[in-house]
Amino acid sequence: MESEIKAKAEAKIPGCKKAQKQYAKKHRQTIHRWSYARLCNAIVSKAAQKGIAIECQRQSFNEIPEIQARDLALNAYQSRQQTTG
């Protein structure tokens, strides 16, 4: 991803390393502010290009990691059952 950002910066601002670095920094900051849905969509899109199947599920909040993991797995399973019939 970093190489893609650098390539975009070079294309937008050819010949000026300082301006390219500023552009890349702002671009990275924008990426770090993505919502969960936007991040999930980006991952699904890139995975589809490579032929990789992805499942996105919201993770419930629970202070006990084991329960949180169980709930996530159950939600993914139930979602898969609904989509495959």
C-alpha positions in Angstrom: 0.0 0.0 0.0 2.9 2.4 0.8 4.3 2.0 -2.7 0.9 2.8 -4.2 0.7 6.0 -2.1 4.2 7.0 -3.2 3.4 6.3 -6.9 0.2 8.5 -6.6 2.3 11.2 -5.0 4.9 11.1 -7.8 2.2 11.1 -10.4 0.4 14.1 -8.9 3.5 16.1 -8.0 6.4 15.1 -10.2 9.9 16.3 -9.3 9.1 17.7 -5.8 10.0 15.2 -3.1 8.9 17.5 -0.2 5.4 18.1 -1.7 5.2 14.3 -2.5 5.9 13.5 1.2 3.3 16.0 2.3 0.7 14.5 -0.1 1.6 10.9 1.1 1.3 12.0 4.7 -2.2 13.5 4.1 -3.3 10.4 2.2 -2.2 8.1 5.0 -4.1 10.2 7.5 -7.2 10.0 5.4 -6.9 6.2 5.2 -6.5 5.9 9.0 -9.9 7.7 9.5 -11.9 5.2 7.5 -15.1 3.8 8.9 -15.3 0.1 9.5 -17.6 -0.3 6.5 -15.3 1.5 4.2 -12.3 -0.5 5.4 -14.3 -3.7 5.0 -15.3 -2.7 1.5 -11.7 -1.9 0.5 -10.5 -5.3 1.8 -13.3 -7.1 0.0 -12.5 -5.3 -3.2 -8.8 -6.0 -3.1 -9.4 -9.7 -2.1 -11.9 -10.1 -5.0 -9.2 -8.9 -7.4 -7.0 -11.7 -6.1 -9.8 -14.3 -5.9 -9.9 -14.5 -2.1 -13.2 -14.9 -0.3 -13.8 -12.6 2.6 -16.4 -12.4 5.3 -17.0 -9.2 7.3 -18.7 -9.3 10.6 -19.2 -6.7 13.3 -17.5 -7.6 16.5 -19.6 -7.3 19.7 -18.1 -5.6 22.7 -17.4 -7.9 25.6 -14.7 -7.7 28.2 -14.1 -11.4 28.1 -12.1 -12.2 24.9 -13.3 -15.8 24.7 -17.0 -14.7 24.6 -16.2 -12.0 22.1 -14.5 -14.5 19.8 -17.4 -17.0 20.2 -20.0 -14.3 19.4 -18.0 -13.3 16.3 -17.7 -16.9 15.1 -21.4 -17.5 15.6 -22.4 -14.3 13.8 -20.2 -15.3 10.9 -21.7 -18.8 10.8 -25.3 -17.6 11.0 -24.7 -15.0 8.3 -23.1 -17.7 6.0 -26.1 -19.9 6.6 -28.5 -17.1 5.6 -26.7 -16.4 2.4 -26.2 -20.0 1.3 -29.7 -21.1 2.3 
